[in-house]
Amino acid sequence: MLILVIVSVLVNLCAADTPWGESLLRNNRAICGTELFACHEKCIQKAFVCDTINDCSGGFDEQNCPTDCSGPNQFKCANSQCVPQNYRCDTQNDCGDNSDEANCGGTCASGYQKCESGYCVVDAWMCDGYDDCGDGTDERICTGLTCNVFQYTCANGKCIPKTYKCDFEDDCGDKSDEVGCTCDSNHFQCPKGGCIPGEYKCDGENDCGDMADENDCPTIHPGVCIDMMTFEDCLRMNTSTFPICFEQVDAHKYCRKFCGLCTS
């Protein structure tokens, strides 16, 4: 009986509009920058909030939104249907009565850019590496462009989404988005910038670009029955065009146990 009472109290506290309940809600949402909206599982652009489309799981981004289609990310059709504002002037009859494509000869709404094709796309989509216009307009003139608040400016002038910064991928093409990043415990910090998976350290490959990940590597005694590479890497190497187990020198150096070359 006591257990049931305790469970009931905890359930009521979590459901109630209390500071504790709000704290639990915040802790269950993604940690996003101020220019993004935090879903429970990811970050999305604020232009996607209250736009009539469920971008977050469970429609979290569409809760407590205007029901009369008066929101800044909503467009009210002549037939009273409500569609996302970025559907306006995209050359598609989203309303069903074509009212979202009426009077599109001018400029796009604030926060949007006009494509040569007539589409209006969100500012954050300009120079993000994707052809959102469909005609390449949004990706054509990007060098020297001032990236918007949703984007990171690469050293080569390219704009990429801010969320791509320090994600262990060379999204800029010049690795500038990986410079100055703090690597986590599962990654190795390259001196010239960037993080590589920890298992790439001492794997015989120049992953950092300056051989830093291959410096100070332990030398395995010829009589020790272990592999320098992981089992998974040895397996991959052995299923390549030139299986590592067929290369006596490499097999003994990197995958002696995997290839059955141990002396003991």
N, C-alpha and C positions, 0 to 999 in steps of 0.2 A: 504494500500500500504506500509506503514512504517513497519507494522508487517512482511510482506513478505520479505522485504529487510533485516530485522534483522535476521529472520530465515535462509535466504540464506547465510548470513555472518557467522553465527554460524556453519552451516553445512560445509562450505568451510574450516573453521578453524580446525574443528575436523578431516576432511579428509586430510588436508594438512600435509606435513612432517615438523611439527613445534614442538618446545619443549613442547607446551601445548598439542598438539595431542598425543605426546609420553607419556606424564604424564597421560593422560586419559587412554591410553592403559595399562600402568603399574598398575594403580589403579583398572583396571578391571581384573587383573590376580591374581591367588592365591598367597599367601605369602608362599614361600617355602625356605628351607635351600639351601645353596650354592651347595650341592651335588645333588639337585633335579632340575627338569625342571618345570617351572610354566605354567600350562595351564590356561585358563580363569576360570575353575571351580574346578581344583584339581591339585595335585602335582604328577609327575611321575618320574621314574628313567631316568637318562640321556641316559641310554642304549636303551631306547625306542624311542628316538628322531631320526628322519630320518632313520627309520628301515623299511619303506614302509607300516607300519600299522598305521592307525589312532587311536591313544590312547586318544587324546584330542578331544573335540567336534569341529566339523568343520574342522578336520584335521590340527589343529594349529601346532602340533608337526612335521608335514610333509611339512611345508612351507619352501621355499628357501633351499631345500635339493639338493644334487648332482643328476643330471639326468642320469649320466653314471654309477651308482651303485658303486661309488668309496668311499662312506662314510664309516666311521669306524664301523657303525652299520648295514651295508649292505653287502650282499654276492652276487656276480655275478655268475649265473649258466653258464654252458657250452653252454646252448641254449640262453644265453643273458638275461634270466629272472632275475629279482632282488628280493631277499627274505631277511628277517631279518637275521642278523648274528647269532642270537641265534637259528636259525633253522638248522644251520650247525651241522652235526654229532649228530642229535637227533633221529636217526634211522627211520626218516620219509622221504619219497620221496617228498620233498616240491618243488623242481625244476621241477619235471616232467620227468627229464632225469637221476635222481639219482646222479647228480654231487655234490649235497650238502652233500652226504654221502660217497664220494670218499676220500681215504687216511685219514680215521678217526682213525687209530690205534694209533696215537701219542697223544700229548696233545691238549687241547682246546686253542682257541685264548685267548689273554690277556684280563683279566676281566671276564673270565669264568672258571668254575670248571667242571671236568669230573666225571660223575657218573659211578658206576660199570656197569650200563646197557649200557654205551656208550654215553649217552646224555651229552651235554654240557649245563650247566645252568649258569645264571648270578651270579657273586659273591654274590650280595645282597640277593640272594635266599637261601644261605646256612644258615642252623639253624634258619630259620624264622618261624618255626612251621608248615610249609606246605611241603608235600612230592612232590617236584617239579621233582625229578628224576624219580619217579614212582616205585622205588625200596627201598626208604627210605635212600639211601646213603647220601643225603644232610642233613638229620636230625639225623644221627646215632651217630656221635661222636661230640657232641657240648659242653660238660662240659670242662671248661678251655680253650675253643677256643677264639681266639682274634676276636671279632666282627668287621665287616668292617665298612666303613664310613657311610653306609646307615642304620646301626643298632645301637641299644642301648644295653649295657651289663647289664643284670639283676644281682642282688646280688647272685643268685643261678647259675650264669654262662651261663644262656640261652641268646640267641641273639634274639631280636625282632626288627621289623622295627622302626626307630626313630619316625615315625609319631604316634606310639602307646604310646609314653611317655606322661604322664599327659592327657590321654583321658578319665579318670574316669572309666577305665576298668582294672582289674587285669590281664594283658596279660602275665606277668612274672610267675604268679602262686605263688609268694611270696609277691606281692604288692609293690615290690621295684621300679617299673616303675611309681608308684603314690606317691612316697616319695619326699618331697621338692617341691611339686607343689603348685601353687597359685590358689586357687579355685575362680571361678567367682561368681557373686552375686546370681546365681541360685543353688549353691552348698554349702555344709557345710564342713568345714575343720576339719578332724579328727586329734587330737593331735599327734598320732603316724604315721601320714602320710596318704595321700589319700583324695579324695573328694567324697562325696556322694550327691545325689540329695537333695535339700533343704527340700523337702516334707518328707524325711526319718527322719528328726529331730523330736523327741518326737512322734514317731509313735508306740512305744511299742516294736520295734525290735532292736536288737543289731547290727546295720549295720557297725559301726566303729570297732567292735571286742573288745572294752574295755568299752562299755556302755557310751562312751563320748557323743554320740548323744542322749542319754536318760537322761542326767544330766540337772539340772536346768529347768526342764519342768514345765509349769504352771499347777496348780491344778484347775480344773474346779469345781465351786460350784455345788453341787447336783441339785440346782433348776434352773440353767442356761440352756436354751434350745439351745445348740450348740453341734457340734461334734468335738472331738479332732482330728480325722482323716478327710481327704478330702472326698468329696462325692464319688469320683472315687474309693478310697481305701475301703470305706465302702461297696460300691457295689461289689468290688472284694471279700471282706471277706464274703459277704452274699451269694455269689454264689459258695463258697468252699464246701468241704465235710461236714464241720460243720459250717453252716451259723451263722454268729455272732449275728444276731437278735434273735436266739434261745438260746443264752448264755446270760442270764439276766445280770450278773455282767459285762462281757466284753462289751455287747451292751450299757449299761448305761455309762461305762467309755469312750468308744471310739466313738460310733455312736448313741447316744441317740436321736438325731433329725431324723437321717435317719431311725432308727428303730421305730420311733413314740412313744418314751418313755418319751417325755417331759411332765412335770407336768403343764406347762402353755403354 
